[in-house]
Amino acid sequence: MPKTLFGVRDGFDGTAALRSELKAFREFGKETRVFASAHPRTGDSATVPVFVNEFWTSKQRAASRLHEVSYRACFKPQLPRFFIERLTRRGDPVYDPFMGRGTTVLEAALLGRVPLGCDVNPLSRVLVEPRLAPPSLQHVAARLQAIDFAAEHDFDEHLLVFYHPDTLVEIASLRSYLSARAASGELDAVDRWIRMVAVNRLAGHSPGFFSVYTLPPNQAVSVDSQRKINQKRGQRPPRRVVPELILRKTKSLLGGHDRAVAKTLAQVAGDARLLTRAAAATPEIAADSVSLVVTSPPFLDVVQYAQDNWLRCWFCDIDVAAVEITIARKLGDWSEAMARVFAELHRVLQPGGYVAFEVGEVRGGKIKLEDAVVPCGIEAGLVPELILINDQQFTKTANCWGIDNNRKGTNSNRIVLFRKA
């Protein structure tokens, strides 16, 4: 267990201690490389130190199976754990303003911190909330037996490019059941869990999903695109039994969910808060209340969240066209949007609190978003303390800060750490 740092709240220079730890880090056999990065509007004499190493790896510690739901552009649980363990203590509020599938929120809860999350997409709460208080396998099995999976035969026939007719009847029946329960106010924790699991089984590329072979489960192709995939592969949707797959995935997610984990989650569940709104305005979160923010924002025109999630939103009765997700085409527009978010983060952070802001390279490595993020944080009144680059063999970073890569795309992990003075 790493040394926990409490920053200026305890009269201790947490930033200096963290820098010292990062510089001396040798856990995976590599020496840390340190660079000095000058950024616009930090002043000629002001630099932000950059630390490069393999600070965490998926092999170092198996993450909870509760994390194993798919979503576009999500980071690994080891990332928020790295900062939560070092910069907070049990009971501290940890917040993610772009919570997505809820990696930071869930990891915070698993570590006994109070989880706070926000996302403009209602789908995010559908994915996150049930995993903060999972039902038992027995309760899920009993509920699945009580649902009539042959009740609904009115469905969009275009979806038959994804599903066997009998499978689609079961999906439509479950969707109707959940919609009716929500409309009557009867949707409970077991229903929410079943909905979450079903959302994650709608489409994928293995027999564990409801669909015929398609793109990975975090990307839903269009009906026309799926028709082309079927023709190219010479495939037809096979019969899948929906309740059986939901129960199988439930058993997998609950693997390792013992009494100790359940007790930890229960201790923080009452104070957890999940918001569905824009990250730049969160009045439900009190000023000076958050100890740590760990987040990754929508990247610059890289991920089409609405397009990728249309099938999931259909199942959950979410109007995907009404979800105003930030997809900025120009760097200036993206920076303006992030500046508004940073101003709100400054408001909710405790004095001495931190923001770990994960960014990436886009457009073949020509743009490093930390160059835009640092001025945004400074404008909001935050102090940029360091940039951490997690350098792993499987990463696809561009050739900058001494890191070589062979593929174009978004960097695995580049984190700018800010502090509220």
C-alpha positions as CSV (number, residue, x, y, z in Angstrom):
1,M,0.0,0.0,0.0
2,P,1.5,3.4,-1.0
3,K,1.9,6.2,1.4
4,T,-1.2,8.3,1.6
5,L,-0.7,12.0,1.1
6,F,-3.0,14.6,2.6
7,G,-1.7,17.8,1.1
8,V,-2.1,21.2,2.7
9,R,-5.1,20.2,4.6
10,D,-2.8,18.5,7.1
11,G,0.0,21.0,6.8
12,F,2.0,18.5,4.7
13,D,3.3,19.2,1.2
14,G,1.6,16.4,-0.6
15,T,2.8,17.5,-4.0
16,A,6.5,17.5,-3.1
17,A,6.1,14.0,-1.6
18,L,4.3,12.8,-4.7
19,R,7.0,14.2,-7.0
20,S,9.6,12.5,-4.9
21,E,7.8,9.2,-5.1
22,L,7.3,9.4,-8.8
23,K,11.0,10.3,-9.4
24,A,12.1,7.3,-7.3
25,F,9.5,4.9,-8.7
26,R,10.9,1.5,-9.7
27,E,8.1,-0.9,-9.0
28,F,8.1,-2.4,-12.5
29,G,11.8,-2.3,-13.1
30,K,12.0,1.0,-15.0
31,E,13.6,4.3,-14.0
32,T,11.4,7.4,-14.2
33,R,12.3,9.9,-16.9
34,V,11.7,13.6,-15.8
35,F,11.3,16.5,-18.2
36,A,10.5,20.1,-17.8
37,S,7.5,21.3,-19.8
38,A,6.9,25.0,-20.5
39,H,3.3,25.8,-21.3
40,P,1.6,29.0,-22.6
41,R,0.6,31.4,-19.9
42,T,2.7,29.8,-17.2
43,G,5.4,32.4,-17.7
44,D,8.9,32.0,-19.1
45,S,10.3,30.9,-15.8
46,A,7.4,28.6,-14.8
47,T,7.5,25.0,-15.9
48,V,5.5,21.9,-15.2
49,P,7.6,18.8,-14.5
50,V,6.7,15.7,-16.6
51,F,7.2,12.2,-15.1
52,V,7.3,9.2,-17.4
53,N,7.3,5.6,-16.3
54,E,5.1,2.5,-16.0
55,F,3.4,3.7,-12.9
56,W,0.6,1.1,-13.1
57,T,-0.2,-1.9,-15.2
58,S,-3.2,-4.1,-15.7
59,K,-1.0,-7.0,-14.3
60,Q,-0.1,-5.4,-11.0
61,R,-3.4,-6.0,-9.4
62,A,-6.6,-7.6,-10.6
63,A,-9.3,-5.0,-10.6
64,S,-12.8,-5.8,-9.3
65,R,-14.9,-7.7,-11.8
66,L,-17.6,-5.1,-11.2
67,H,-15.6,-2.8,-13.6
68,E,-16.1,-5.3,-16.5
69,V,-18.7,-3.3,-18.5
70,S,-17.8,-1.8,-21.8
71,Y,-17.9,1.9,-22.8
72,R,-15.9,4.0,-25.3
73,A,-12.7,5.7,-24.3
74,C,-12.7,4.5,-20.7
75,F,-9.5,4.2,-18.7
76,K,-8.4,1.2,-16.6
77,P,-9.3,1.1,-12.8
78,Q,-5.6,1.2,-12.0
79,L,-5.5,4.9,-13.1
80,P,-7.9,6.3,-10.5
81,R,-6.7,3.9,-7.9
82,F,-3.2,5.3,-8.3
83,F,-4.3,8.8,-7.3
84,I,-7.1,7.9,-4.9
85,E,-4.7,5.8,-2.7
86,R,-2.1,8.6,-2.7
87,L,-4.2,11.7,-2.4
88,T,-7.2,10.8,-0.3
89,R,-8.2,8.8,2.7
90,R,-11.3,6.7,3.6
91,G,-14.4,8.8,3.7
92,D,-13.1,11.5,1.4
93,P,-15.4,12.6,-1.5
94,V,-13.9,11.6,-4.9
95,Y,-15.6,13.0,-8.0
96,D,-15.7,12.4,-11.8
97,P,-17.5,15.1,-13.8
98,F,-17.4,12.9,-17.0
99,M,-18.1,9.5,-15.3
100,G,-18.9,7.5,-18.4
101,R,-19.0,3.8,-17.4
102,G,-18.1,4.9,-13.8
103,T,-14.5,3.7,-13.4
104,T,-13.5,6.5,-11.0
105,V,-16.8,6.4,-9.2
106,L,-16.8,2.6,-8.6
107,E,-13.1,2.5,-7.7
108,A,-13.6,5.3,-5.2
109,A,-16.4,3.4,-3.6
110,L,-14.5,0.1,-3.5
111,L,-11.7,2.0,-1.7
112,G,-14.1,3.4,0.9
113,R,-14.3,6.9,-0.5
114,V,-17.6,8.7,-1.1
115,P,-18.3,8.4,-4.9
116,L,-19.6,11.5,-6.8
117,G,-20.2,11.4,-10.5
118,C,-21.8,13.4,-13.3
119,D,-22.4,12.8,-17.0
120,V,-24.7,14.5,-19.5
121,N,-25.7,11.2,-20.9
122,P,-28.5,9.4,-18.9
123,L,-27.0,6.1,-20.0
124,S,-24.0,6.7,-17.7
125,R,-26.2,6.5,-14.6
126,V,-27.8,3.4,-16.0
127,L,-24.4,1.7,-16.1
128,V,-23.0,3.0,-12.8
129,E,-25.7,3.1,-10.2
130,P,-26.5,-0.6,-10.0
131,R,-22.8,-1.6,-9.4
132,L,-22.5,0.6,-6.3
133,A,-25.1,-1.6,-4.6
134,P,-25.2,-5.0,-6.4
135,P,-28.0,-7.4,-5.7
136,S,-27.4,-11.1,-5.0
137,L,-27.2,-13.6,-7.7
138,Q,-30.2,-15.4,-6.2
139,H,-32.3,-12.2,-6.3
140,V,-31.4,-11.7,-10.0
141,A,-32.2,-15.3,-10.9
142,A,-35.6,-15.1,-9.2
143,R,-36.5,-11.8,-10.9
144,L,-35.5,-13.2,-14.3
145,Q,-37.8,-16.2,-13.7
146,A,-40.6,-13.8,-13.0
147,I,-40.3,-11.8,-16.2
148,D,-42.3,-12.9,-19.2
149,F,-39.7,-13.0,-22.0
150,A,-42.4,-13.9,-24.6
151,A,-44.7,-11.0,-24.0
152,E,-43.7,-8.6,-26.7
153,H,-43.8,-9.2,-30.4
154,D,-44.0,-5.6,-31.6
155,F,-40.5,-4.6,-32.5
156,D,-38.5,-2.9,-35.2
157,E,-37.8,-5.5,-37.8
158,H,-34.6,-3.7,-38.9
159,L,-33.1,-5.0,-35.7
160,L,-33.2,-8.5,-37.1
161,V,-29.9,-7.9,-38.7
162,F,-28.5,-8.1,-35.2
163,Y,-30.7,-10.7,-33.6
164,H,-32.4,-14.0,-34.1
165,P,-36.2,-13.5,-34.2
166,D,-36.8,-15.4,-30.9
167,T,-33.9,-13.5,-29.3
168,L,-35.4,-10.2,-30.4
169,V,-38.8,-11.1,-28.9
170,E,-37.0,-11.6,-25.6
171,I,-35.1,-8.3,-25.8
172,A,-38.3,-6.5,-26.7
173,S,-40.2,-8.1,-23.9
174,L,-37.5,-7.2,-21.3
175,R,-37.4,-3.6,-22.7
176,S,-41.2,-3.3,-22.3
177,Y,-41.1,-4.8,-18.8
178,L,-38.4,-2.3,-17.7
179,S,-40.2,0.6,-19.3
180,A,-43.5,-0.3,-17.5
181,R,-41.7,-0.7,-14.2
182,A,-40.0,2.7,-14.6
183,A,-43.3,4.4,-15.6
184,S,-45.1,3.0,-12.5
185,G,-42.3,3.9,-10.1
186,E,-41.7,0.2,-9.4
187,L,-38.2,-0.1,-10.9
188,D,-36.0,-1.4,-8.1
189,A,-32.4,-2.3,-7.6
190,V,-32.7,-5.7,-9.1
191,D,-34.5,-4.3,-12.2
192,R,-31.7,-1.7,-12.6
193,W,-29.1,-4.4,-12.3
194,I,-30.8,-6.5,-15.0
195,R,-31.1,-3.4,-17.2
196,M,-27.4,-2.6,-16.8
197,V,-26.3,-6.1,-17.7
198,A,-28.7,-6.3,-20.7
199,V,-27.4,-3.0,-22.0
200,N,-23.9,-4.5,-21.9
201,R,-25.0,-7.7,-23.7
202,L,-26.9,-6.0,-26.6
203,A,-24.2,-6.3,-29.2
204,G,-20.7,-7.7,-29.4
205,H,-18.4,-10.2,-31.1
206,S,-18.7,-13.4,-29.0
207,P,-21.4,-15.9,-28.0
208,G,-21.7,-14.0,-24.7
209,F,-23.8,-11.3,-26.4
210,F,-27.3,-11.3,-27.6
211,S,-26.3,-10.4,-31.2
212,V,-24.6,-12.0,-34.2
213,Y,-20.9,-11.1,-34.6
214,T,-20.6,-7.3,-34.8
215,L,-18.1,-4.6,-33.5
216,P,-16.9,-4.6,-29.9
217,P,-19.7,-3.9,-27.4
218,N,-18.6,-0.3,-26.9
219,Q,-19.4,0.5,-30.6
220,A,-22.9,0.0,-32.1
221,V,-22.8,0.0,-35.9
222,S,-25.7,1.1,-37.9
223,V,-28.3,-1.3,-39.4
224,D,-26.9,-0.8,-42.8
225,S,-23.3,-1.4,-41.6
226,Q,-24.4,-4.6,-39.8
227,R,-26.1,-5.8,-42.9
228,K,-22.8,-5.5,-44.8
229,I,-20.9,-7.3,-42.0
230,N,-23.4,-10.1,-42.2
231,Q,-23.1,-10.4,-46.0
232,K,-19.3,-10.2,-45.9
233,R,-19.0,-12.9,-43.2
234,G,-21.9,-15.0,-44.6
235,Q,-23.5,-15.0,-41.2
236,R,-27.1,-15.0,-39.8
237,P,-28.0,-14.1,-36.2
238,P,-27.9,-17.2,-34.0
239,R,-30.4,-17.9,-31.3
240,R,-29.3,-16.5,-27.9
241,V,-31.3,-17.0,-24.7
242,V,-31.5,-13.6,-23.1
243,P,-32.1,-14.5,-19.4
244,E,-29.4,-17.1,-19.5
245,L,-26.8,-14.6,-20.8
246,I,-27.9,-12.0,-18.2
247,L,-27.5,-14.5,-15.4
248,R,-24.1,-15.7,-16.7
249,K,-22.8,-12.1,-16.9
250,T,-24.2,-11.3,-13.5
251,K,-22.3,-14.3,-12.0
252,S,-19.1,-13.0,-13.7
253,L,-19.5,-9.4,-12.4
254,L,-20.2,-10.6,-8.9
255,G,-17.1,-12.8,-8.8
256,G,-15.1,-11.6,-5.8
257,H,-18.0,-9.6,-4.4
258,D,-17.6,-10.9,-0.9
259,R,-18.9,-9.6,2.5
260,A,-15.9,-7.3,2.9
261,V,-16.6,-5.6,-0.5
262,A,-20.3,-5.4,0.2
263,K,-19.7,-3.8,3.6
264,T,-17.3,-1.2,2.1
265,L,-19.8,-0.3,-0.6
266,A,-22.6,-0.1,1.9
267,Q,-20.7,2.3,4.1
268,V,-20.5,4.9,1.3
269,A,-23.6,4.2,-0.7
270,G,-25.8,6.6,1.4
271,D,-23.6,9.5,0.5
272,A,-23.0,8.7,-3.1
273,R,-24.4,11.1,-5.7
274,L,-24.7,10.6,-9.4
275,L,-25.9,13.5,-11.6
276,T,-27.2,13.7,-15.1
277,R,-26.3,17.1,-16.3
278,A,-23.5,19.2,-17.9
279,A,-20.2,19.1,-15.9
280,A,-19.9,22.9,-16.0
281,A,-22.9,23.5,-13.7
282,T,-23.3,21.1,-10.7
283,P,-25.1,23.0,-8.0
284,E,-26.0,19.7,-6.2
285,I,-22.3,19.5,-5.2
286,A,-21.4,21.9,-2.4
287,A,-18.5,24.3,-2.7
288,D,-15.2,23.3,-1.1
289,S,-16.5,19.7,-0.6
290,V,-14.5,17.4,-3.0
291,S,-11.1,16.0,-2.0
292,L,-10.1,14.7,-5.4
293,V,-11.3,14.7,-9.0
294,V,-10.1,12.0,-11.4
295,T,-11.6,12.3,-14.9
296,S,-11.1,12.1,-18.6
297,P,-13.1,14.5,-20.7
298,P,-14.6,14.0,-24.2
299,F,-11.6,14.1,-26.5
300,L,-11.3,16.4,-29.5
301,D,-13.7,14.9,-32.2
302,V,-12.3,11.4,-31.7
303,V,-15.2,9.4,-30.2
304,Q,-18.8,9.6,-31.4
305,Y,-20.6,8.8,-28.2
306,A,-24.1,9.2,-29.5
307,Q,-23.4,7.1,-32.6
308,D,-21.8,4.4,-30.6
309,N,-24.6,4.2,-28.0
310,W,-27.7,4.4,-30.2
311,L,-28.7,0.8,-29.6
312,R,-28.2,1.1,-25.8
313,C,-30.2,4.3,-25.7
314,W,-33.0,2.7,-27.7
315,F,-33.2,-0.1,-25.1
316,C,-33.3,2.4,-22.2
317,D,-35.8,4.7,-23.8
318,I,-33.2,7.5,-24.1
319,D,-33.6,10.0,-26.9
320,V,-30.0,10.0,-28.1
321,A,-30.5,13.1,-30.2
322,A,-31.4,15.1,-27.1
323,V,-28.2,14.2,-25.3
324,E,-25.9,17.3,-25.7
325,I,-22.5,15.6,-25.5
326,T,-19.5,17.8,-26.1
327,I,-17.8,17.0,-29.4
328,A,-15.6,19.9,-30.3
329,R,-14.1,20.0,-33.8
330,K,-11.7,22.8,-33.1
331,L,-9.2,23.0,-30.3
332,G,-10.3,26.5,-29.3
333,D,-13.9,25.3,-28.9
334,W,-12.7,22.3,-26.8
335,S,-10.6,24.6,-24.6
336,E,-13.5,27.0,-24.0
337,A,-15.7,24.0,-22.9
338,M,-13.0,22.7,-20.6
339,A,-12.4,26.2,-19.1
340,R,-16.0,26.3,-18.0
341,V,-15.6,22.8,-16.4
342,F,-12.4,23.8,-14.6
343,A,-14.1,26.8,-13.2
344,E,-16.8,24.5,-11.7
345,L,-14.1,22.1,-10.4
346,H,-12.4,24.9,-8.7
347,R,-15.6,25.8,-6.9
348,V,-16.3,22.2,-5.6
349,L,-12.7,21.4,-4.7
350,Q,-11.6,21.7,-1.1
351,P,-8.5,23.9,-0.5
352,G,-5.6,21.6,-1.0
353,G,-7.7,19.3,-3.2
354,Y,-6.5,17.8,-6.4
355,V,-7.7,17.3,-10.0
356,A,-6.1,14.4,-12.0
357,F,-7.2,15.3,-15.6
358,E,-6.4,12.5,-18.1
359,V,-5.9,13.8,-21.6
360,G,-4.7,12.2,-24.8
361,E,-3.0,12.9,-28.1
362,V,-5.3,13.2,-31.1
363,R,-4.8,13.6,-34.8
364,G,-1.9,11.3,-35.1
365,G,-0.1,12.9,-32.1
366,K,0.0,16.4,-33.6
367,I,-2.0,17.7,-30.7
368,K,-1.2,17.1,-27.0
369,L,-4.2,18.2,-25.1
370,E,-2.2,18.9,-22.0
371,D,-0.9,22.0,-23.8
372,A,-4.5,23.2,-23.8
373,V,-5.5,21.9,-20.4
374,V,-2.8,23.6,-18.4
375,P,-3.9,27.2,-19.3
376,C,-7.6,26.2,-18.7
377,G,-6.7,25.1,-15.1
378,I,-4.6,28.2,-14.5
379,E,-7.4,30.5,-15.6
380,A,-9.7,28.7,-13.2
381,G,-7.3,29.4,-10.3
382,L,-5.8,25.9,-10.1
383,V,-2.0,25.2,-9.8
384,P,-0.6,22.7,-12.4
385,E,1.7,20.6,-10.2
386,L,2.9,17.9,-12.7
387,I,2.2,15.9,-15.7
388,L,2.3,12.1,-15.4
389,I,2.7,9.8,-18.4
390,N,2.1,6.2,-17.9
391,D,4.3,4.5,-20.4
392,Q,3.4,0.8,-21.0
393,Q,4.5,-1.5,-23.8
394,F,1.0,-1.7,-25.2
395,T,0.5,2.0,-25.4
396,K,0.2,3.9,-28.7
397,T,1.7,7.2,-27.7
398,A,3.3,9.5,-30.2
399,N,7.0,10.2,-30.2
400,C,7.1,13.0,-27.7
401,W,8.6,13.3,-24.2
402,G,11.0,10.5,-25.2
403,I,8.2,8.0,-25.7
404,D,8.1,6.0,-28.9
405,N,5.0,4.4,-30.5
406,N,4.1,2.6,-33.6
407,R,0.4,3.5,-34.0
408,K,-1.6,6.7,-34.4
409,G,-4.4,7.6,-32.1
410,T,-5.2,8.6,-28.5
411,N,-2.4,8.1,-25.9
412,S,-3.1,5.5,-23.3
413,N,-2.6,7.8,-20.2
414,R,-1.4,11.4,-19.9
415,I,-2.5,13.0,-16.7
416,V,-2.2,16.7,-15.7
417,L,-2.4,17.0,-11.9
418,F,-3.7,20.3,-10.5
419,R,-4.1,21.5,-7.0
420,K,-6.4,24.1,-5.5
421,A,-4.3,26.5,-3.4
